[in-house]
């Protein structure tokens, strides 16, 4: 986290953010920008991550495991759902994650509930009841 903070505030990230601010007239809502200070395209970001675990040359890869932006998004969603379900009810946790990921429907967000197995059978049953209640409430609207 310290390295990410330093990158965004003092290093290359800060210079890229300054480029973005000059061209767009506002602060960047993105943490990572390309060298021109523009948001990464999906393909460009995937290629950048691929270079970390599968470099084109014979050099040692920076990472010894595969990682993609989608994998990081899934990890974020799973960890957020777990953390929020520990401090709030599960309906709130799903809505929280849904809003962070930009899902239109809470049903889409339910793909991230595999971590709930860790919560035990009782909470899993509670989760199912709350999902049913949310779906019924959504159908009434």
Helices and strands as residue ranges (DSSP letters): H 2-9, H 12-24, H 42-53, H 69-87, H 90-101, H 106-109, G 110-119, H 121-140
